[in-house]
Amino acid sequence: MKADTHPDYHLINVKMTDGTMLVMKSTWGAEGDQLALDIDPTAHPAWNGGSSRLLDTGGRVSKFKNKYAGLGF
């Protein structure tokens, strides 16, 4: 294997959105640097199941249904 072809793989501190800290290996930054996340598995609805619902109060779905009401939709 050639020397100096792979990036440095070291430990960094990752700060989650709730303030907890994790120690992970990464090629980002330098040894001991802190990476603060804006979105993580504790805060993103794709990972935590999401509590948002589709509420259509006169939005796109209603407009579509009104526009094509005569066609049996």
C-alpha positions in Angstrom: 0.0 0.0 0.0 1.3 3.5 -0.8 2.2 5.7 2.0 0.3 9.0 2.7 -2.8 8.0 0.5 -5.3 7.9 3.3 -6.6 10.8 5.4 -5.8 10.9 9.2 -8.4 9.0 11.1 -8.7 10.4 14.7 -11.0 11.0 17.6 -13.2 14.1 17.7 -16.0 15.3 20.0 -19.5 15.6 18.5 -22.0 17.8 20.3 -25.6 16.8 19.7 -28.5 19.3 19.6 -29.5 18.4 23.2 -26.0 19.2 24.5 -24.8 15.7 25.0 -21.2 14.9 23.8 -20.1 11.8 21.9 -16.5 10.8 21.0 -16.3 9.4 17.5 -13.6 8.6 15.0 -13.5 10.8 11.9 -11.4 12.4 9.2 -13.0 15.8 9.9 -10.9 18.4 11.7 -8.0 17.5 14.0 -7.6 15.3 17.0 -9.9 16.6 19.8 -11.8 19.1 17.7 -15.5 19.7 18.5 -18.2 19.3 15.8 -21.6 20.9 16.8 -24.5 19.4 14.9 -27.6 21.4 13.8 -29.6 18.3 13.1 -29.1 14.8 14.6 -31.0 11.6 15.1 -32.6 13.0 18.3 -34.1 16.1 16.6 -34.9 15.0 13.0 -38.3 13.6 12.3 -36.9 11.1 9.7 -35.1 9.3 12.6 -37.4 9.7 15.5 -40.7 8.9 13.9 -41.8 12.5 13.5 -44.8 14.0 15.2 -45.8 16.3 12.4 -49.0 15.6 10.5 -50.2 16.7 7.0 -52.7 19.4 7.6 -54.3 20.8 4.4 -56.4 23.8 5.1 -57.2 25.0 1.7 -53.8 24.0 0.4 -52.7 22.0 -2.6 -54.8 18.9 -2.0 -58.0 20.9 -1.7 -57.2 23.0 -4.8 -56.6 19.8 -6.8 -59.8 18.2 -5.6 -61.8 21.4 -6.4 -60.2 21.8 -9.9 -60.9 18.2 -10.9 -64.1 17.6 -8.9 -66.2 16.9 -12.1 -63.9 14.0 -13.1 -64.8 11.9 -10.1 -61.7 12.3 -7.9 
